[in-house]
Amino acid sequence: MHIRQAIIYGFGKWVDYTIDFSAENFLCIYGDNEAGKSSIQHFITFMLFGLPPKKRAYYRPKTSGKMGGRLTVFEPDIGEFVIERIDEVENGAASCYTPDGKTYHETWLQERLKGMTQAVYQSIFSFSALDLVDIRKMKEAELGEVLLGIGLTGSKNMYDIEKWLDTKIGELFKPSGKKPELNQQLASLDDLFTSLQHYRKQEAAYKDKKAAMFALTDDNRQLQAELEHMNGIAFRIEKKQQALPVFKAYQHELEQLDNYPEHIPFPENGIDRLEKLNEQLLPLKSELAVLQHNGNTYAEKRDAIRSELYDAAVYERAEAIMEQKQAYMEAQKEIDRLRDSIRKLELQINTELEQLNSGISSEDLETLHLPFHVEKTWNQLKIDMEQLTLTRNQLQEELQQLTKNRDYLKAEQSKLSSSLLNESQENMLEESISHYEQQKYMEQEAVEQTVKWQRMKQKKEKSNILWLGGSFAAATLLGLFSVVLNQNFLLALAVVSLVIGAGQWLSSKRNLQDIEKMLQTNETAPNQVSINDKLEAERTIEANHNKKRELSSINEQIRLNDTEFIKCEEKQHGLQVRENRLNEQIRCQHKRYPFLMQIDIMYWSELFHSLKQMVKLYRDKAEMKNQCESLLENTDQYAEMANKFFHEMNWESSNRSMEDKLLAIEKLLENRRDRTALIQQYENWCEDNEHQQHNMKQKMLVYEQELAHLLAIAETETEEDFLQKGKQLSDKQKHMNKMSELSEQLSQMLRNEEYDALLSGENIEESQLKHEYEQAAAKIKELGQDIDTKRQQKADVSAELGMMESSESYSEALHRFTVEREKLNELAGEWAVYKTAKEMLAETKRNYRDKYLGKVIEKTSRYFQVLTGGVYPFIYPPSSDKPFRAEAYDGIRYSVDELSQGTVDQLYVSLRMGISEAMSEKHRLPFIIDDAFVHFDPTRTKRMIKLLSKLSANQQIILFTCKEDVRESAGNVISIPHVTGSNISTSNFKAKQG
């Protein structure tokens, strides 16, 4: 699986943020501390595996209500698909969009991840510098076990779990221990069992007394049952005694009921029904009478109002007048408004004309015509005048400046000309310099000749010495030979040789002295020039040359100044031509608009706008006058129509205004509307009254029919006979109800068989009942005495048992023994669970060691060798008595506590990479590293980056770092800006070549 792009809607400090991961398989995400790198890492795991609600709430942005995003990933068998999670949608569940347009959910994503969970992913394919903190604090044995746990499962939690299991097993049980819980529980059960054996010996005597106690209890229960039976018999006798007066009253009511006929024809609830009918009929009759009186009153008032109205034609004419009233009133308001506006416009026009003071009257505005091009013309004339004035001023300033410059240059020219050297003075200074140069040359020649002479002199002196030495040696030899050979000519030759050598030596010495004197004579030449004279001459000539150059420059400036003067004169001529043309255009405007002669040309454009506004105001005023005249014509016609109506109605109109007349017509129409509405109201009331009378009669008919029906059922003709028959039936019903009441009392006092026997005529004597009750009472007294005797015997046995049971030691010991035994079983079960878990963990480690550890250690050795530059080519896993060991290139093996901290970190990183590569054969998931190279030197950092780049060929690797050297070593870098706010929003970053 390869991550291509991450779009963060909102997560932690990131809002509307996009990261492109598609550049390379190995990416480095660089940013300062607190820049949000960890949030991006958690966002990736959130998109792949989700988060619980509390974790999602923790990462909800502070400045955005939206939490979630999209992750674009690529798989070879599917292609590129998108994973989207939003907190508010389906409780943060994933929605996956594939290239074929289908949408899948969380189950499909888990199938793609092949059962991988977030915890397993972070333990195998993700680690950071924080994972190294606990490892650095551990001792040798602990560190070896932790590294082995990482090699087994990709997480250091295995070591913690195994250590925790050992602790829990030791806390529960040790074979020879006393403090573990199981050991203490076993000792406690032994003590309790010894106590129980002692209490059980007393159990036999206790059982005998307990059996006697049970026998007395059974006897007492039988006596109590017999007593309850006798009490019941006495109670029934007493009930019969109470029921005897009620039975006599029942017989009396039965005798009274025989005086009434067996059947009395009368409707059910006849009296009440008759009273209700009368109660309902009387209000209806009264209301009908009221309705009839009101109907007559309404008809009389309606006819009286109709006689007071005018003809319909009068009201039609009045309505026609009132229909135009609103238009008339609005026209009057419009006329007043127009007149007011006309007065304001006249005042405004006169005021502005006075302010302009241009000689224009309000009548002139009627004929004044200002086409649109006039404004442009006047503006152009203003601009031309401004430019002309500006140019003239600039030209005058330029001429003044040229004059000043010319005067200054002439003065400088005269000053420089007077200070120049003449030709003879300049030639003398040049001869001095030339003479100094010749003198210098001769001195150099003399020095060279002296050096040569000294060399030649040394050679001559050496040569003379050699001649002298040679002649002396030859003379000596010849002298010796002459003595030996006795040859005199050899002696003469010896003398000649000696004379020649001495002569040669003297001659050469004299010549050298002469030449040396001659050279000393040549060194002292007359009329020599000193270096100061030569420098002074050069400075003087250089200053004279500078003055000449400056004079030449001034002459050139004077020539240019004259040229500028000529150009200025030409500009003056051109300016005069422009001025004449502008004056001609101004005269043309004066001729067309004479009032412009009184106004400066600079204000013509403002005048144009003012005149344009006043012309518009004048035309608006004329338009308002026309509207006002048209409205006055219409209002006059309307007033004539209203006056004619008043005249025909014979109403007084001489001293009344139009508003009063219209108000009178409106009152006439309102009076007609009110009276018409009143007539219609009376009509409606009459119709309602007739309808109510009809309804009332219908209601009364129903009640009258019901009354006749009641009399027919009772077989009576008058209401008085009906009431007497109803009273007879009521008395009979009371006797029957009394009999029912008494029968109910008897049924409650007596049992069913007693009640039936009494009603069937059984004779009951009061004396017999009294005798039976006395016998039952005597039997009850006897049984009570027997019960008291048995109760006393039971109390004595109970007292003896109470003494034996007063101490609860046995029951407490038995209860405590049961509780402690249950606790022992629970602790034993817990110990068995921990023991089984440890055995299963050990078996898992052994199985993994047999199957995968060799492969992981092989990959770890290869990576560790690369990271350490071949210093440690081999890694050996921990054995039963040895921790992790690293073998150096010289064959020496080192345990983990003998390695440096950085080397231990590299061993840890190598293990994690080896595990990731082994597991990535099944799960092709991205490998995430968060600043795990804090103890790497620059060389090993570069090796690490190179190794990661190589591994990224088969697996995507994402490295988060804040280290500058890591960023520089990585090839593809995504730099995250450091923003100090609570959220980073609307940003896009892509990988850049580092």
HELIX and SHEET records of a PDB file:
HELIX    1   1 LYS A   37  PHE A   49  1                                  13    
HELIX    2   2 PRO A   53  TYR A   58  1                                   6    
HELIX    3   3 GLU A   90  GLY A   92  5                                   3    
HELIX    4   4 GLU A  106  ARG A  112  1                                   7    
HELIX    5   5 GLN A  118  ILE A  124  1                                   7    
HELIX    6   6 ALA A  129  LEU A  132  5                                   4    
HELIX    7   7 VAL A  133  LYS A  137  1                                   5    
HELIX    8   8 GLU A  140  THR A  153  1                                  14    
HELIX    9   9 ASN A  157  LEU A  172  1                                  16    
HELIX   10  10 GLU A  181  ARG A  200  1                                  20    
HELIX   11  11 GLU A  203  LEU A  257  1                                  55    
HELIX   12  12 GLY A  270  ARG A  306  1                                  37    
HELIX   13  13 ALA A  312  GLU A  323  1                                  12    
HELIX   14  14 LYS A  325  LEU A  356  1                                  32    
HELIX   15  15 ASP A  364  THR A  367  1                                   4    
HELIX   16  16 PHE A  372  SER A  419  1                                  48    
HELIX   17  17 GLU A  423  LEU A  485  1                                  63    
HELIX   18  18 ASN A  488  GLU A  523  1                                  36    
HELIX   19  19 ILE A  531  ARG A  592  1                                  62    
HELIX   20  20 PRO A  594  GLN A  598  5                                   5    
HELIX   21  21 ILE A  601  TYR A  603  5                                   3    
HELIX   22  22 TRP A  604  GLU A  648  1                                  45    
HELIX   23  23 MET A  658  ILE A  713  1                                  56    
HELIX   24  24 GLU A  719  MET A  749  1                                  31    
HELIX   25  25 ASN A  752  LEU A  759  1                                   8    
HELIX   26  26 GLU A  766  GLU A  805  1                                  40    
HELIX   27  27 SER A  809  TYR A  848  1                                  40    
HELIX   28  28 ARG A  849  LEU A  853  3                                   5    
HELIX   29  29 GLY A  854  LEU A  867  1                                  14    
HELIX   30  30 VAL A  896  GLU A  898  5                                   3    
HELIX   31  31 GLN A  901  SER A  920  1                                  20    
HELIX   32  32 PRO A  938  LEU A  951  1                                  14    
HELIX   33  33 GLU A  964  SER A  969  1                                   6    
SHEET    1   A 7 THR A 103  TYR A 104  0                                        
SHEET    2   A 7 ALA A  94  TYR A  97 -1                                        
SHEET    3   A 7 GLY A  79  ILE A  86 -1                                        
SHEET    4   A 7 GLY A  68  GLU A  75 -1                                        
SHEET    5   A 7 HIS A   2  PHE A  11 -1                                        
SHEET    6   A 7 TRP A  14  ASP A  20 -1                                        
SHEET    7   A 7 ILE A 984  LYS A 990  1                                        
SHEET    1   B 6 SER A 126  SER A 128  0                                        
SHEET    2   B 6 PHE A 927  ASP A 930  1                                        
SHEET    3   B 6 ILE A 957  THR A 961  1                                        
SHEET    4   B 6 PHE A  26  TYR A  30  1                                        
SHEET    5   B 6 ASN A 972  SER A 975  1                                        
SHEET    6   B 6 LYS A 992  GLN A 993 -1                                        
SHEET    1   C 3 PHE A 874  TYR A 876  0                                        
SHEET    2   C 3 ARG A 885  GLU A 887 -1                                        
SHEET    3   C 3 ARG A 893  SER A 895 -1                                        
END                                                                             
